[in-house]
Amino acid sequence: MKKGNNKNNEKGFTLIELLVVVLIIGILSSIALPSYTRAVEKSRTANPLANLSAIAKAQKVRKLATYHYTNNMNNLDISLTDELTGERATGDGFNTEYFSYKVYGDDRAVATATRRNASGEKQYELSVNYDTGQLFCRPATNKTCMDLNLAEGQDNSQVPWNNCSSSMDHMGISCYTRDNDGVTENARCGYTFWDYRTGYHNPMCSIESEQDGITTNKGCRMSDSLDGFCQSYEYISQYGDQGRRDCIEINGSECNAWGDWWIEMLE
């Protein structure tokens, strides 16, 4: 029997078919890989967000007992592990596999968790405000927080205050200043306050800043502040060429609703 030649019947992939397959794989990878990377990174934020919330709650308990926040984990009724040492987190900072933590006291009233890549470059920073419990995300690269579906913004309490001189030091008025994103803020706190009409009052603290011709003054009672650092405001007022307006609905440290301008030129 004569054997037939099957070489002509053998089929393979053409170069164009291979290129199409490679192109499809490339397109799928370009779509799936970023989504997968974001999903993995978002899963990694679950632990630091929980840790920051736990630290904030422990700080609130600490403040109720001592009237102050602490920058030492030893003083908090909380047990977190420093994964570099395998021991309980102590001092003002500790580390986990992906985040480095920093705990501040009264000067900033926040705790932060910083995410760095394998090269040590900062990718983003998570923080919690002890007073409000709000969580913030500050990106070091574009859209990092947005990709993680985390609220982006800067917690003003992270900007440190510096001591400044006051012409009224003899009256027991403390003075602090800071540059908050290009806006100079001045904080003053009077330890004695006397009004000839109503007598003695709880001492008041105020934070004043000026931007675009508008002066904003925020105040709180001494009992609600930490040596000039108002944690929540009792009043918020603004002054300008048109006169003055006051906040009629204050939520913590922000104004939710302003009253109309008073057409009253200031002397």
HELIX and SHEET records of a PDB file:
HELIX    1   1 LYS A    7  ASN A    9  5                                   3    
HELIX    2   2 LEU A   15  THR A   66  1                                  52    
HELIX    3   3 MET A   73  ASN A   75  5                                   3    
HELIX    4   4 THR A  144  ASP A  147  1                                   4    
HELIX    5   5 ASN A  156  GLN A  158  5                                   3    
HELIX    6   6 ASP A  169  MET A  171  5                                   3    
HELIX    7   7 MET A  222  ASP A  224  5                                   3    
SHEET    1   A 2 THR A  81  ASP A  82  0                                        
SHEET    2   A 2 GLU A  87  ARG A  88 -1                                        
SHEET    1   B 5 GLY A  93  ASN A  95  0                                        
SHEET    2   B 5 PHE A  99  VAL A 103 -1                                        
SHEET    3   B 5 VAL A 110  ARG A 116 -1                                        
SHEET    4   B 5 LYS A 122  ASN A 129 -1                                        
SHEET    5   B 5 LEU A 135  PRO A 139 -1                                        
SHEET    1   C 8 ASN A 162  ASN A 163  0                                        
SHEET    2   C 8 ILE A 173  ASN A 180 -1                                        
SHEET    3   C 8 VAL A 183  GLY A 190 -1                                        
SHEET    4   C 8 MET A 204  GLN A 211 -1                                        
SHEET    5   C 8 ILE A 214  ARG A 221 -1                                        
SHEET    6   C 8 TYR A 235  GLY A 240 -1                                        
SHEET    7   C 8 GLY A 243  ASN A 251 -1                                        
SHEET    8   C 8 GLU A 254  TRP A 258 -1                                        
SHEET    1   D 8 ASN A 162  ASN A 163  0                                        
SHEET    2   D 8 ILE A 173  ASN A 180 -1                                        
SHEET    3   D 8 VAL A 183  GLY A 190 -1                                        
SHEET    4   D 8 MET A 204  GLN A 211 -1                                        
SHEET    5   D 8 ILE A 214  ARG A 221 -1                                        
SHEET    6   D 8 TYR A 235  GLY A 240 -1                                        
SHEET    7   D 8 GLY A 243  ASN A 251 -1                                        
SHEET    8   D 8 TRP A 262  ILE A 263 -1                                        
SHEET    1   E 2 TRP A 194  ASP A 195  0                                        
SHEET    2   E 2 GLY A 199  TYR A 200 -1                                        
SHEET    1   F 2 SER A 225  LEU A 226  0                                        
SHEET    2   F 2 PHE A 229  CYS A 230 -1                                        
END                                                                             
